Amino acid sequence: MKLLGPLLSVGRDDFGTRSTQIEILFNFLGSFQQLESKEGLFSDAPLLENEIIIDNGPELNRLALFDVSAIVTGGRLKMTVKYNRRMQHQNRIHQWVTTMHSLLKVADESLSSLNASELETLFAKSGSETKKEQMLDNLGFDMANVQEIVPCAPLQQHMVSLMAQQSGLGIYEVELAFHITGDNVNTAKLESAWQQVIDRHSILRTIFVPSDLRAGFHEQVVLTHYTVNVPVITCVDKHDLVAQAQTYRSVDYQSSNRPHHQLTIFTTNDGAHKACKLEMSHALNDGVSTALILRDVQQAYQGQLKEGPGPAFSSFVTWQNAQITAKSSDYWQKFTRGIQASPMPAKRAAATRHKVFDIDICVNTVKRIRNTCLEHGVTMATFFQVVWGLVLSAHTGRDDALFGYMTANRDVPIEGVGDIVGPLVNMILCRIDRSKGSLGDLLSRAQDDFLESLTHQHGLIGSVLPVWNSVMSFQYLYSRVARMGNDGRLRDGGIQLEQFWGHDPNEWDITLGVQIKSGSSGRDVVHAFIGYWSGSISEEEAQKMRKSFGEVMEKLITGTW
């Protein structure tokens, strides 16, 4: 069959010395939805069934033996086949057209039975899938060991891109060190437990590769199998063990040939003390995922880990992408309208460091905070949002403060979502204007905004420019621990992992973290901390904000703000 070349010189040159008689010309006319609008000036004139209007005159030379055109109108596909009525084999031509009609009906019925995800997979399997396979082949991947290829979640993509742009600063590079306690801790058994956890959770077998399909984006390549290597480092004594665990780093976060995580074991010469360090990209996990990983490592060590794969992170990505709408994008653009952008450094110098200050909140203060929340009918999360907004207002000298707030997404309608390991976190924005209303008004408006924002949380990233430079997180740790059955008791033949050090810098100039957990007395214990980049905020400024946090909190409790 001869094909029509482009109507350019290259096309004419290509066909110049050969026959230009085309056998079949297919023309898809698209969909003219503007003609179907009730408000439109023009509309299609109604035709009788099977009635057609010839769009070319009898004197016009035909470009092909068969001219097939297709158009979508009124939500229905209409096809026209034009040919010379004096052609030979008229019966065979009629049979061909009838067969085409039958095949289109079969295709319609088959495709109608597929859901959106199956349709996406079906159509992506053509050219784009071939490009993906070629891309992985160029990177040296064995396609037989590739379980699936999925796009990144929006916030996950943001993290991966930023880690590539500002490598060397440790942004979103999580480091956690744990003391290991138990009877005769067996390092080989611990390595085997780690392998079982890798086998169970697909995100831990995931590699990020630059996309050949979407410029500036990455694809998640999930490997079917990934064999871990757990180094064991011998230290002189416990002091040396702690020091080495804090400084040891081994993950190349710019690599595209292995997952961005590593478990390393440290032991003293006499074997009396053991520790382990987990290095991991934040694009692979969140706070809840870390707790899930630790739980599963301990269960695997005891031979109690559930068999089979755990719920896949890709199910969350598919669900989340379906939630992103233009309405949510419009919501955030309206939400940030009129806000003055915070000064943000274009790129931090390599000498900048991420530092953390703890904030002490006594048990009695926690009780008073709860009473204040009950009085105004708001949650503790809302209380701390208002506190942080007022602290930022005092620091910037502006009435209107805007900052990000991290959400957990552990209650979305996905089977097994509570056990998914991966970055399910998302971000919404909080806006606190101290010039509008009383304390009660501030608290009520903050809570109302928060609840409304949750319905649009999946559309923030990419919708507006980041005019904020601060983020807050709030976690109820005791509910997570209770649900995971991790009561802190060391069982026979088991191990306990107790964190003694951590480093988890994000991109934001200054961060507030609030964690609530049950204390030994049964009362809630609140742990808060401020993290900041020394290249953006001086230590003196950070200390002032730490002091301001306590003062604002006290004023809200006493109603003297």
C-alpha positions in Angstrom: 0.0 0.0 0.0 1.4 3.4 -0.9 1.2 6.2 1.7 0.7 9.9 1.2 3.8 11.9 1.9 3.7 15.3 3.6 2.8 18.1 1.4 6.2 19.6 1.5 9.2 19.5 -0.9 10.5 16.4 0.8 7.1 14.7 0.1 7.1 15.7 -3.6 10.7 14.7 -4.0 9.9 11.3 -2.5 7.0 10.6 -4.9 8.3 12.5 -7.9 9.6 9.6 -9.9 7.0 7.1 -8.8 3.3 6.6 -9.1 1.3 9.0 -6.9 -1.8 6.9 -7.0 -2.8 6.3 -3.4 -4.9 3.3 -2.6 -6.5 4.4 0.7 -6.6 7.9 2.2 -7.9 8.1 5.8 -8.9 11.5 7.2 -10.0 12.0 10.8 -11.9 15.2 11.1 -12.0 15.3 14.9 -14.8 16.5 17.0 -16.6 19.9 16.6 -18.0 20.3 20.0 -18.5 24.1 19.6 -21.2 23.3 17.0 -23.1 21.3 19.7 -23.3 24.1 22.2 -26.7 25.5 22.8 -25.2 29.0 23.1 -23.3 28.6 19.8 -24.1 30.8 16.8 -23.9 27.9 14.4 -24.9 24.3 14.6 -24.9 21.2 12.4 -28.0 20.9 10.2 -29.9 17.7 11.0 -29.7 14.9 8.3 -31.8 11.8 7.8 -30.3 8.6 8.9 -27.7 7.3 6.4 -28.0 10.7 4.5 -24.6 12.3 3.6 -23.5 15.4 1.9 -20.6 15.1 -0.5 -17.9 17.7 0.3 -16.2 17.7 -3.1 -17.5 18.4 -6.6 -17.7 15.8 -9.4 -14.9 17.5 -11.4 -12.4 17.3 -8.5 -9.6 14.8 -9.1 -9.7 12.1 -6.5 -6.6 11.7 -4.3 -7.1 8.0 -3.6 -9.0 5.0 -4.8 -10.7 4.9 -1.4 -11.4 8.0 0.7 -12.3 7.1 4.3 -13.3 9.9 6.7 -14.3 9.8 10.3 -15.9 12.5 12.6 -17.3 12.5 16.1 -20.6 14.4 16.4 -23.1 14.2 19.2 -20.9 11.8 21.0 -21.1 9.3 18.1 -18.5 8.3 15.5 -19.6 8.6 11.9 -17.5 7.1 9.1 -17.8 7.6 5.3 -16.2 5.5 2.6 -16.1 7.1 -0.8 -15.0 5.3 -4.0 -15.8 5.1 -7.7 -19.0 3.3 -8.4 -17.5 1.8 -11.6 -14.7 0.0 -9.7 -14.4 -3.7 -10.2 -15.1 -6.1 -7.3 -18.1 -4.1 -6.0 -19.3 -7.1 -3.9 -15.9 -7.4 -2.2 -15.8 -3.7 -1.5 -19.3 -3.9 0.1 -18.1 -6.9 2.2 -15.0 -4.9 3.3 -17.1 -1.9 4.4 -19.6 -4.2 6.2 -16.7 -6.0 8.0 -15.2 -2.7 9.1 -18.6 -1.7 10.6 -18.8 -5.0 12.5 -15.3 -4.7 13.8 -16.0 -1.2 15.1 -19.0 -2.4 17.0 -17.0 -5.2 18.6 -14.3 -2.7 19.5 -16.9 -0.4 21.0 -18.4 -3.2 23.2 -15.0 -4.4 24.3 -13.6 -1.0 25.2 -16.8 0.0 27.0 -16.3 -2.9 29.5 -12.8 -1.6 30.6 -12.4 0.8 33.5 -10.3 4.0 33.2 -7.1 2.3 34.5 -7.4 -0.6 32.0 -7.9 1.8 29.1 -4.9 3.9 30.1 -2.8 0.7 30.3 -4.1 -0.5 26.9 -3.4 2.7 25.0 -0.1 3.3 26.8 1.1 -0.1 25.7 1.7 1.1 22.1 4.3 3.7 21.2 4.9 5.0 24.7 5.5 1.6 26.1 8.0 0.8 23.4 9.8 4.1 24.2 9.8 3.1 27.9 11.3 -0.2 27.1 13.9 1.4 24.9 14.7 3.9 27.6 15.3 1.1 30.2 17.3 -0.9 27.7 19.6 2.1 27.2 20.0 2.3 31.0 21.0 -1.4 31.2 17.7 -2.7 32.7 16.6 -6.3 32.2 13.0 -6.0 31.2 12.4 -9.5 32.5 13.0 -8.0 36.0 10.7 -5.0 35.6 7.4 -5.4 37.4 5.8 -2.2 36.4 6.5 1.4 35.2 4.4 4.1 36.8 4.5 7.9 36.8 5.5 9.7 40.0 3.0 11.3 42.3 3.1 15.1 42.1 4.8 15.7 45.4 7.1 12.8 44.8 8.2 14.2 41.4 8.8 17.5 43.1 11.2 15.8 45.6 13.0 13.8 43.0 13.6 16.9 40.8 14.8 19.1 43.7 17.2 16.4 44.9 18.7 16.4 41.4 18.9 20.2 41.2 20.3 20.8 44.7 22.4 17.7 45.3 25.0 17.9 48.0 22.8 19.7 50.5 21.1 16.5 51.7 17.5 17.8 50.9 15.0 14.9 51.3 17.8 12.5 52.2 16.5 10.7 55.3 19.0 9.3 57.8 17.9 7.3 60.9 20.1 5.4 63.4 18.8 2.8 65.8 20.2 0.9 68.7 19.4 -2.9 68.3 18.6 -4.8 71.5 17.7 -8.4 72.0 19.2 -11.7 73.0 22.2 -12.6 70.8 21.3 -10.3 68.0 22.1 -12.2 64.7 23.3 -9.8 62.0 22.8 -12.4 59.2 19.2 -13.0 60.4 18.7 -9.2 60.4 19.9 -9.0 56.8 17.5 -11.8 55.8 14.7 -9.9 57.5 15.5 -6.8 55.5 15.4 -8.8 52.3 12.0 -10.0 53.2 10.8 -6.5 53.8 12.2 -5.4 50.4 10.4 -8.4 48.8 7.1 -7.4 50.4 7.0 -3.6 49.6 7.3 -2.6 45.9 8.4 1.0 46.7 11.6 -0.4 48.2 12.4 -2.0 44.8 11.7 1.2 42.9 14.2 3.2 40.8 13.7 6.7 39.5 14.7 7.3 35.9 14.4 10.4 33.7 11.4 10.1 31.4 11.8 10.0 27.7 8.0 10.6 27.3 7.6 13.7 29.5 10.5 16.2 29.6 11.5 17.2 33.1 9.7 14.3 34.7 10.7 10.9 36.1 9.2 7.4 35.8 9.2 4.9 38.7 10.6 1.6 37.6 9.5 -1.2 40.0 11.8 -4.2 39.9 10.5 -7.7 40.3 13.5 -8.7 42.4 16.2 -6.7 44.2 18.9 -8.4 46.2 20.1 -6.3 49.1 23.6 -5.9 50.4 23.9 -5.0 54.1 27.4 -4.0 55.1 28.5 -4.8 58.7 30.9 -2.2 60.1 33.0 -3.1 63.2 33.6 -0.3 65.7 36.0 0.0 68.7 33.3 0.7 71.3 29.8 2.1 71.8 31.0 5.7 71.5 32.7 4.9 68.2 29.6 3.0 67.1 27.3 6.0 67.7 29.7 8.4 66.0 30.2 6.2 62.9 26.4 5.6 62.6 25.8 9.4 62.5 28.5 10.2 59.9 28.4 7.1 57.6 26.7 7.8 54.2 26.6 5.4 51.3 23.7 6.2 49.0 24.2 7.9 45.6 20.9 9.7 45.2 21.8 10.7 41.6 22.1 7.0 40.5 19.5 5.6 38.2 20.4 1.9 38.5 19.4 1.0 42.1 16.8 2.0 44.7 17.8 5.0 46.8 18.0 3.3 50.2 20.6 1.4 52.2 20.6 -0.5 55.6 23.9 -0.7 57.3 24.7 -2.6 60.6 27.3 -1.4 63.1 28.7 -3.7 65.9 31.4 -3.2 68.5 34.5 -5.5 68.6 33.1 -7.5 71.5 29.6 -7.7 69.9 28.1 -6.2 73.1 26.5 -3.3 71.2 24.8 -3.2 67.8 23.1 -0.5 65.8 21.8 0.0 62.3 21.4 3.0 60.1 18.7 3.4 57.4 19.4 5.9 54.6 16.5 6.6 52.3 15.1 9.1 49.8 12.0 10.9 51.1 10.6 10.2 47.6 10.3 6.6 48.8 8.7 7.0 52.2 7.0 9.2 54.8 6.8 9.1 58.6 4.2 6.4 58.7 6.1 4.3 56.2 9.2 4.4 58.4 7.2 3.0 61.3 5.7 0.3 59.0 9.2 -0.6 57.8 10.5 -0.9 61.4 7.5 -3.0 62.4 8.0 -5.4 59.4 11.7 -5.8 60.0 11.1 -6.8 63.6 8.3 -9.2 62.5 10.5 -10.7 59.7 13.3 -11.2 62.2 11.0 -13.3 64.3 9.6 -15.2 61.2 6.2 -13.5 61.7 6.0 -11.2 58.6 2.9 -11.7 56.4 3.6 -13.7 53.3 3.1 -12.3 49.8 3.3 -8.7 48.5 2.0 -5.8 50.5 -0.4 -3.2 49.1 1.5 -1.3 46.3 2.2 2.4 46.3 1.3 2.5 42.6 -2.4 2.0 43.6 -2.2 5.3 45.5 -0.5 7.1 42.5 -3.3 5.9 40.2 -6.0 7.0 42.7 -4.4 10.4 43.4 -3.9 11.3 39.7 -7.7 10.7 39.3 -8.4 13.3 42.0 -6.5 16.2 40.3 -9.0 18.6 38.7 -9.0 22.1 37.2 -11.4 23.0 40.1 -8.7 22.3 42.6 -6.1 24.3 40.7 -8.5 27.2 40.6 -9.1 26.9 44.3 -5.4 27.3 45.2 -4.9 30.2 42.8 -7.8 32.0 44.5 -6.6 30.9 48.0 -3.1 32.5 47.4 -4.4 35.6 45.7 -3.1 38.8 47.2 -0.5 37.2 49.4 2.9 38.8 49.3 5.7 36.3 48.3 8.1 35.4 51.1 11.8 36.0 50.3 13.3 32.7 49.2 16.9 32.0 48.2 17.3 30.8 44.6 19.9 28.3 45.5 21.5 27.6 48.9 25.3 27.7 49.2 27.0 24.4 49.8 28.1 25.7 53.2 24.6 26.0 54.5 23.4 23.5 57.2 20.1 22.2 58.3 19.7 22.7 62.1 17.0 21.7 64.6 15.8 23.2 67.9 13.6 21.3 70.2 10.6 23.1 71.9 9.7 22.0 75.4 6.0 21.8 76.1 5.2 20.5 79.6 2.3 18.1 80.4 0.4 20.8 82.2 0.6 23.1 79.2 -0.7 20.3 76.9 -3.7 19.9 79.2 -4.4 23.7 79.0 -4.1 23.5 75.2 -6.8 20.8 75.1 -9.1 22.9 77.3 -8.6 25.9 74.9 -9.5 23.7 71.9 -12.6 22.3 73.6 -13.7 25.9 74.5 -13.4 27.0 70.9 -14.5 23.7 69.3 -11.3 23.2 67.3 -8.6 20.5 67.0 -5.1 20.7 68.4 -3.8 20.7 64.8 -5.8 23.9 64.2 -4.5 25.4 67.5 -0.9 24.9 66.4 -1.6 26.1 62.9 -2.7 29.4 64.3 0.2 29.6 66.7 2.7 29.0 63.8 0.9 31.6 61.6 1.1 34.2 64.3 4.8 33.4 64.9 5.5 33.9 61.2 3.5 37.1 61.1 5.6 38.5 64.0 8.8 37.4 62.3 8.0 39.0 58.9 6.1 42.0 60.2 3.1 41.1 58.0 -0.5 40.5 59.1 -1.0 37.7 56.5 1.0 34.5 56.9 1.0 31.6 54.4 2.7 28.3 55.0 2.4 24.7 53.9 0.8 21.9 56.0 1.5 18.2 55.4 -1.3 15.7 55.3 -1.0 11.9 55.8 -3.5 10.5 53.3 -3.9 7.3 55.4 -7.7 7.5 55.3 -8.2 7.5 51.5 -10.5 4.9 49.9 -7.8 2.4 48.9 -7.6 -1.2 50.1 -4.8 -1.7 52.6 -3.9 2.0 52.5 -2.8 1.8 56.2 -0.1 -0.7 55.2 1.2 1.0 52.0 4.9 1.9 52.3 5.6 5.0 50.2 5.2 8.8 50.3 1.5 9.2 50.7 1.9 12.6 52.2 0.5 15.6 50.5 0.5 19.4 51.1 -2.2 22.0 51.6 -1.8 25.7 52.5 -2.7 27.5 55.7 -3.3 31.2 55.7 -3.5 33.1 59.0 -4.4 36.8 58.9 -4.0 38.3 62.4 -5.7 41.5 61.4 -9.1 39.8 61.0 -11.2 39.2 64.0 -10.8 37.9 67.5 -8.9 34.8 68.7 -12.1 32.8 68.3 -12.5 34.0 64.8 -8.9 33.1 63.9 -9.3 29.6 65.2 -12.7 29.0 63.6 -11.6 30.4 60.2 -8.4 28.3 60.3 -10.4 25.1 60.9 -12.9 25.9 58.2 -10.2 26.6 55.7 -8.4 23.4 56.7 -11.5 21.2 56.1 -12.3 22.9 52.8 -8.6 22.6 51.7 -8.6 18.9 52.2 -10.9 18.3 49.3 -8.4 20.1 47.0 -5.2 18.7 48.6 -4.2 16.7 45.5 -4.1 19.8 43.2 -1.7 22.1 44.9 1.6 21.1 43.5 2.1 22.6 40.1 -1.0 24.9 40.4 0.7 27.9 42.0 4.2 29.2 42.4 5.6 28.5 45.9 5.3 31.9 47.5 5.6 30.3 50.9 8.9 29.3 52.6 7.7 27.5 55.7 6.0 24.1 56.3 4.3 22.6 59.3 3.7 18.9 60.1 1.4 17.5 62.8 1.3 13.8 63.8 -0.6 11.8 66.3 2.0 9.1 66.9 0.1 7.0 69.4 -2.7 6.1 67.0 -0.1 4.8 64.5 1.8 2.8 67.1 -1.4 1.3 68.5 -2.6 0.3 65.1 0.7 -1.4 64.3 0.7 -3.4 67.5 4.1 -2.0 68.4 3.8 -1.7 72.2 7.5 -1.4 72.9 7.9 -4.8 74.6 10.7 -7.0 73.6 9.4 -10.5 72.8 11.4 -13.7 73.1 13.7 -14.2 70.2 13.0 -10.7 68.9 14.7 -7.4 68.5 13.9 -3.9 69.4 15.0 -0.9 67.3 15.3 2.3 69.4 16.1 5.5 67.4 19.0 7.6 68.9 19.7 9.9 66.0 18.0 11.3 62.9 18.4 13.8 60.1 15.6 14.6 57.7 16.0 18.0 56.0 13.4 19.4 53.6 13.6 22.3 51.2 11.8 24.9 53.3 13.6 27.7 55.0 12.0 27.0 58.4 9.8 24.1 59.5 7.6 23.4 62.5 7.1 19.8 63.5 4.6 18.8 66.2 4.2 15.2 67.4 1.7 13.9 70.0 2.1 10.6 71.7 1.1 8.9 74.9 3.4 9.2 77.9 4.1 6.6 80.6 1.5 8.3 82.8 -1.2 7.9 80.1 -1.2 11.6 79.4 -0.5 13.1 76.0 3.1 14.3 75.5 3.8 16.9 72.8 7.1 17.1 71.2 7.7 20.1 68.9 10.8 21.2 67.0 11.9 24.0 64.6 14.2 23.1 61.7 15.8 25.7 59.6 18.6 26.3 57.0 21.5 28.4 58.3 21.9 30.0 54.9 18.3 31.4 55.0 17.8 32.2 58.7 20.4 33.0 61.3 20.6 31.1 64.6 19.6 34.3 66.4 16.4 34.6 64.3 15.6 30.9 64.8 16.0 31.3 68.6 13.7 34.3 68.5 11.1 32.4 66.7 11.4 29.5 69.2 10.9 32.0 72.0 8.0 33.6 70.2 6.3 30.2 69.7 6.1 29.7 73.5 4.8 33.3 74.1 2.1 33.1 71.4 1.0 29.7 72.6 0.6 31.0 76.2 -1.3 34.1 75.0 -3.8 31.8 73.1 -4.2 29.6 76.1 -4.9 32.6 78.4 -7.0 34.5 75.9 -4.7 37.5 76.1 -3.6 37.6 72.5 
